[in-house]
């Protein structure tokens, strides 16, 4: 992305745009209960957290794909396996102050579609998905198109609509 295009993106951190309603779970939860929690919240992932000194700290993430690939495909008992057994530990994280571009690059480098968003102290603040970023980038690209269109209109007016 060029510097000019990047400069059109909002200066606010990703914390401004993340979804603050995050479905969370603990390592000890059974896979069956995790799947039910995903269904009840209509999400494809759960952020695995630990509570430490009053803060909620993300320590992993488990996705619907993890449930299929690690549990169902292996024909493992869904009541015997816990979230901690199949979660991705030490997940890639976005900081609230990260910009959209940094967040996209982090997703790309880690090969993930979702990032828990944390405060400076590491406390869970929200989650941002590739779908969220696509929506935001689309809005800002639309704004760029408006700039080009407006510039063209101004030039036509200045030249007398030749």
Rosetta silent file (secondary structure, phi, psi, omega in degrees, C-alpha in Angstrom):
SEQUENCE: XXXXXXXXXXXXXXXXXXXXXXXXXXXXXXXXXXXXXXXXXXXXXXXXXXXXXXXXXXXXXXXXXXXXXXXXXXXXXXXXXXXXXXXXXXXXXXXXXXXXXXXXXXXXXXXXXXXXXXXXXXXXXXXXXXXXXXXXXXXXXXXXXXXXXXXXXXXXXXXXXX
SCORE:     score description
SCORE:     0.000 S_00000001
   1 L     0.000  134.862 -178.803    0.000    0.000    0.000 S_00000001
   2 L   -72.737  160.895  178.572    1.387    3.384   -0.925 S_00000001
   3 H   -61.866  -36.669  179.702    2.051    6.062    1.659 S_00000001
   4 H   -64.713  -44.520  179.078   -0.680    8.201    0.074 S_00000001
   5 H   -65.469  -43.535 -179.294   -3.254    5.433    0.361 S_00000001
   6 H   -62.777  -33.409 -178.436   -2.176    4.591    3.886 S_00000001
   7 H   -68.469  -17.941  178.240   -2.500    8.232    4.917 S_00000001
   8 H   -79.233  -21.758 -179.835   -6.215    8.122    4.060 S_00000001
   9 L   -67.534  151.364 -176.077   -6.750    5.371    6.612 S_00000001
  10 L   -65.043  144.292 -179.130   -7.989    6.520    9.992 S_00000001
  11 L   -77.268  -15.162 -178.058   -5.339    7.436   12.556 S_00000001
  12 L   -65.755  154.212  176.575   -7.230    5.775   15.402 S_00000001
  13 L   -73.888  165.863 -177.481   -6.033    2.472   16.731 S_00000001
  14 H   -62.270  -23.221  176.900   -7.770   -0.803   15.990 S_00000001
  15 H   -57.550  -25.682  177.984   -9.313   -0.654   19.456 S_00000001
  16 H   -67.837  -24.673 -171.369  -11.694    1.928   17.994 S_00000001
  17 L  -114.913  -12.095 -175.020  -13.079   -0.680   15.570 S_00000001
  18 L   -69.468  157.785  175.921  -12.822   -4.033   17.312 S_00000001
  19 E   -80.523  120.241 -177.405  -15.843   -5.991   18.493 S_00000001
  20 L   -84.765  -11.876  179.711  -15.986   -5.597   22.273 S_00000001
  21 L   -92.949   87.867 -173.927  -18.461   -8.449   22.705 S_00000001
  22 L  -103.127  131.067  174.344  -16.009  -11.354   22.783 S_00000001
  23 L   -81.160  121.658 -177.415  -17.015  -14.941   23.475 S_00000001
  24 E  -121.070  161.670  177.223  -14.483  -16.293   25.966 S_00000001
  25 E  -151.003  174.337  175.992  -13.817  -19.601   27.651 S_00000001
  26 L  -110.697  161.014 -179.649  -11.334  -21.280   29.960 S_00000001
  27 L   -56.533  -33.889 -171.555   -8.905  -24.094   29.148 S_00000001
  28 L   -77.044  -12.667 -177.188  -10.826  -26.575   31.289 S_00000001
  29 L   -64.607  140.958  177.168  -14.105  -26.367   29.326 S_00000001
  30 E   -70.174  156.000  178.365  -15.043  -29.501   27.379 S_00000001
  31 H   -61.952  -38.543  178.003  -15.066  -29.327   23.606 S_00000001
  32 H   -58.277  -47.780  179.702  -18.798  -30.120   23.622 S_00000001
  33 H   -65.540  -35.652  177.864  -19.464  -27.102   25.864 S_00000001
  34 H   -64.165  -42.931  178.590  -17.172  -24.938   23.735 S_00000001
  35 H   -62.646  -40.560  177.493  -19.112  -25.893   20.601 S_00000001
  36 H   -64.279  -40.762  178.904  -22.368  -25.032   22.343 S_00000001
  37 H   -62.508  -42.299  176.857  -20.944  -21.704   23.443 S_00000001
  38 H   -60.680  -45.105 -179.833  -19.919  -20.934   19.846 S_00000001
  39 H   -62.217  -46.396 -177.883  -23.401  -21.844   18.640 S_00000001
  40 H   -63.202  -33.161 -179.372  -25.112  -19.742   21.314 S_00000001
  41 H   -95.232   -2.561 -179.451  -22.951  -16.702   20.501 S_00000001
  42 L    56.434   47.845 -179.851  -23.042  -17.301   16.712 S_00000001
  43 L  -128.156  162.306  178.374  -19.245  -17.170   16.473 S_00000001
  44 L  -105.243    9.340 -179.853  -16.536  -19.315   14.930 S_00000001
  45 E  -155.243  158.877  171.769  -14.020  -18.848   17.717 S_00000001
  46 E  -129.849  134.855  173.849  -13.594  -18.494   21.447 S_00000001
  47 E   -85.517  125.900  179.742  -10.790  -16.557   23.075 S_00000001
  48 E   -87.418  126.715 -173.676   -9.290  -18.675   25.841 S_00000001
  49 E  -126.705  159.445  167.987   -8.601  -16.533   28.880 S_00000001
  50 E  -125.907  144.193  177.585   -7.119  -16.630   32.349 S_00000001
  51 E   -97.436  126.248 -176.125   -8.109  -14.216   35.051 S_00000001
  52 E  -139.945  116.883  179.210   -5.122  -12.631   36.768 S_00000001
  53 L    49.892   45.799  176.816   -5.306   -9.857   39.365 S_00000001
  54 L    81.228   -2.426  179.370   -8.703   -8.738   38.115 S_00000001
  55 E  -107.273  151.133  177.894   -7.723   -8.698   34.452 S_00000001
  56 E  -102.468  111.601 -173.487   -8.866  -11.044   31.694 S_00000001
  57 E  -109.794  125.243  176.938   -5.772  -12.140   29.756 S_00000001
  58 E   -72.521  129.692  179.628   -5.994  -14.048   26.442 S_00000001
  59 E  -120.608   -4.371 -179.714   -3.851  -17.186   26.512 S_00000001
  60 E  -175.914  177.085  175.100   -5.204  -18.968   23.458 S_00000001
  61 E  -145.679  142.204  176.606   -7.872  -19.191   20.826 S_00000001
  62 E  -127.492  133.809 -177.263   -9.989  -22.109   19.676 S_00000001
  63 E  -114.969  165.061  176.153  -11.871  -22.067   16.387 S_00000001
  64 H   -59.981  -33.127  177.152  -14.636  -24.128   14.881 S_00000001
  65 H   -64.882  -39.510  175.990  -12.001  -25.510   12.511 S_00000001
  66 H   -57.323  -41.447 -179.273   -9.934  -26.683   15.499 S_00000001
  67 H   -64.070  -41.462 -179.146  -12.972  -28.620   16.706 S_00000001
  68 H   -70.532  -51.851 -173.931  -13.463  -30.287   13.343 S_00000001
  69 H   -71.701  -42.829 -174.217   -9.819  -31.050   12.529 S_00000001
  70 H   -88.124  -23.157 -174.144   -8.539  -31.915   15.998 S_00000001
  71 H  -116.907  -62.486 -175.088  -11.579  -33.614   17.510 S_00000001
  72 H   -64.008  -44.435 -179.096  -14.278  -34.721   15.083 S_00000001
  73 L   -66.167  -26.496  179.904  -11.911  -35.907   12.346 S_00000001
  74 L   -92.517   -1.923 -179.991   -9.924  -37.875   14.917 S_00000001
  75 L    54.868   44.487  178.168  -13.097  -39.358   16.427 S_00000001
  76 L   -91.899  147.683  179.188  -12.069  -38.259   19.898 S_00000001
  77 L   -64.632  122.584 -175.334  -14.665  -38.078   22.676 S_00000001
  78 L   -70.354  -14.653  178.133  -16.010  -34.542   22.820 S_00000001
  79 L   -93.659  -17.691 -179.475  -16.557  -34.765   26.566 S_00000001
  80 L   -89.779  -26.360 -176.521  -13.047  -35.987   27.370 S_00000001
  81 L   -91.255  137.477  179.157  -11.138  -33.378   25.378 S_00000001
  82 E  -104.634  165.738  175.722  -10.823  -29.859   26.752 S_00000001
  83 H   -55.854  -41.781  179.996  -10.350  -26.530   25.050 S_00000001
  84 H   -60.047  -26.284  179.683   -6.806  -26.471   26.415 S_00000001
  85 H   -72.674  -28.090 -173.303   -6.051  -29.683   24.519 S_00000001
  86 H  -119.462   -7.826 -176.404   -6.840  -28.201   21.097 S_00000001
  87 L   -67.139  157.939  169.500   -6.475  -24.420   21.420 S_00000001
  88 E   -87.643  110.893 -178.590   -3.776  -22.432   19.708 S_00000001
  89 E   -77.954  157.941  179.890   -1.697  -21.223   22.649 S_00000001
  90 L    48.092   63.508 -176.368    0.008  -17.828   22.665 S_00000001
  91 L   -69.360  157.015  170.707   -2.193  -16.396   19.928 S_00000001
  92 L   -62.796  140.130 -177.529   -1.232  -13.497   17.719 S_00000001
  93 E  -126.838  153.194  169.286   -2.611  -10.338   19.296 S_00000001
  94 E  -109.800  141.625  174.240   -3.418   -6.820   18.170 S_00000001
  95 E   -91.661  148.598 -178.477   -2.835   -3.914   20.509 S_00000001
  96 L   -52.533  -35.114 -176.137   -5.555   -1.277   20.797 S_00000001
  97 L   -84.202   -8.783  177.169   -3.210    1.363   19.411 S_00000001
  98 L   -60.128  142.587  176.788   -2.194   -0.676   16.330 S_00000001
  99 L   -86.115  175.061 -176.888   -3.455    0.843   13.104 S_00000001
 100 H   -59.299  -42.251 -177.425   -5.461   -1.023   10.462 S_00000001
 101 H   -64.441  -46.301  177.877   -2.409   -1.662    8.305 S_00000001
 102 H   -59.279  -40.075 -179.077   -0.345   -3.122   11.182 S_00000001
 103 H   -65.511  -44.781  178.031   -3.279   -5.341   12.105 S_00000001
 104 H   -61.352  -44.440  179.277   -3.668   -6.623    8.559 S_00000001
 105 H   -63.056  -37.306  178.312    0.068   -7.337    8.306 S_00000001
 106 H   -65.547  -43.799  177.205   -0.008   -9.231   11.603 S_00000001
 107 H   -59.276  -44.187 -178.904   -2.910  -11.386   10.379 S_00000001
 108 H   -63.426  -46.483 -176.771   -1.044  -12.029    7.158 S_00000001
 109 H   -68.835  -32.127  179.136    2.246  -12.954    8.825 S_00000001
 110 H   -88.947  -12.934 -178.493    0.557  -15.283   11.334 S_00000001
 111 L    67.663   40.998 -178.727   -1.862  -16.735    8.760 S_00000001
 112 L  -125.133  158.176 -179.625   -4.923  -16.035   10.918 S_00000001
 113 L  -103.715   -6.551 -176.138   -8.336  -14.484   10.309 S_00000001
 114 E  -140.798  144.362  175.288   -8.937  -13.213   13.855 S_00000001
 115 E  -135.260  124.443  168.276   -6.913  -11.343   16.447 S_00000001
 116 E   -63.519  143.112  179.955   -7.805  -10.735   20.068 S_00000001
 117 E  -107.459  129.155 -175.978   -7.254   -7.044   20.832 S_00000001
 118 E  -122.350  157.777  175.015   -5.479   -6.198   24.082 S_00000001
 119 L   -78.677  177.826  177.555   -4.708   -3.102   26.146 S_00000001
 120 L   -59.126  -29.734  179.889   -1.179   -1.967   26.965 S_00000001
 121 L   -86.281   -1.913  178.873   -1.321   -4.198   30.064 S_00000001
 122 L    92.731    5.039 -179.638   -2.342   -7.246   27.997 S_00000001
 123 E   -79.434  139.206  179.399   -5.985   -7.318   29.083 S_00000001
 124 E   -61.555  128.711  178.988   -8.528   -8.510   26.515 S_00000001
 125 E  -116.903  -24.748 -176.902  -10.449   -5.586   25.021 S_00000001
 126 E   174.752 -165.239  176.988  -12.079   -7.103   21.956 S_00000001
 127 E  -143.673  145.407  177.368  -11.529   -9.062   18.776 S_00000001
 128 E  -126.879  137.259 -177.894  -10.968   -7.994   15.180 S_00000001
 129 E  -116.201  164.638  177.324  -11.552  -10.254   12.183 S_00000001
 130 H   -62.398  -33.197  176.512  -10.460  -10.153    8.575 S_00000001
 131 H   -62.797  -40.835  177.003  -14.122   -9.506    7.699 S_00000001
 132 H   -60.743  -44.684 -179.085  -14.060   -6.416    9.931 S_00000001
 133 H   -65.214  -41.148  177.980  -10.900   -5.186    8.205 S_00000001
 134 H   -59.095  -42.613  178.862  -12.353   -5.809    4.751 S_00000001
 135 H   -62.819  -44.921  179.981  -15.373   -3.727    5.672 S_00000001
 136 H   -65.559  -45.561  179.755  -13.203   -0.893    7.008 S_00000001
 137 H   -63.854  -36.894  178.216  -10.814   -0.927    4.048 S_00000001
 138 H   -61.940  -43.561  177.857  -13.784   -0.955    1.660 S_00000001
 139 H   -59.608  -44.415 -177.055  -15.204    2.154    3.323 S_00000001
 140 H   -74.920  -31.171  174.610  -11.886    3.967    3.041 S_00000001
 141 H   -67.313  -37.957  175.763  -11.285    2.843   -0.537 S_00000001
 142 H   -59.969  -41.371  177.299  -14.744    4.209   -1.355 S_00000001
 143 H   -63.001  -37.466  177.082  -13.624    7.512    0.169 S_00000001
 144 H   -64.347  -41.012  178.254  -10.522    7.454   -2.053 S_00000001
 145 H   -61.452  -39.140  177.496  -12.698    6.938   -5.119 S_00000001
 146 H   -60.870  -39.153  179.117  -14.738    9.977   -4.068 S_00000001
 147 H   -62.019  -46.885 -179.207  -11.534   12.039   -3.963 S_00000001
 148 H   -63.501  -44.661  179.882  -10.603   10.996   -7.498 S_00000001
 149 H   -62.118  -44.860 -179.916  -14.134   11.622   -8.772 S_00000001
 150 H   -63.913  -40.258  178.622  -14.299   15.029   -7.104 S_00000001
 151 H   -61.815  -42.982  179.576  -10.902   15.966   -8.517 S_00000001
 152 H   -63.031  -42.427  178.795  -12.077   15.022  -12.013 S_00000001
 153 H   -62.673  -43.463  179.655  -15.262   17.095  -11.567 S_00000001
 154 H   -62.812  -39.365  179.544  -13.268   20.116  -10.393 S_00000001
 155 H   -65.190  -41.451  178.506  -10.966   19.834  -13.391 S_00000001
 156 H   -62.504  -41.653  178.348  -13.932   19.722  -15.785 S_00000001
 157 H   -64.742  -44.651 -178.624  -15.431   22.823  -14.163 S_00000001
 158 H   -62.906  -35.805 -178.350  -12.078   24.612  -14.236 S_00000001
 159 L   -90.457    2.003  176.982  -11.597   23.822  -17.934 S_00000001
 160 L    82.156   28.759  176.136  -15.144   24.790  -18.841 S_00000001
 161 L    56.948   44.378  179.620  -16.534   21.241  -19.302 S_00000001
 162 L   -68.513    0.000    0.000  -14.627   20.580  -22.527 S_00000001
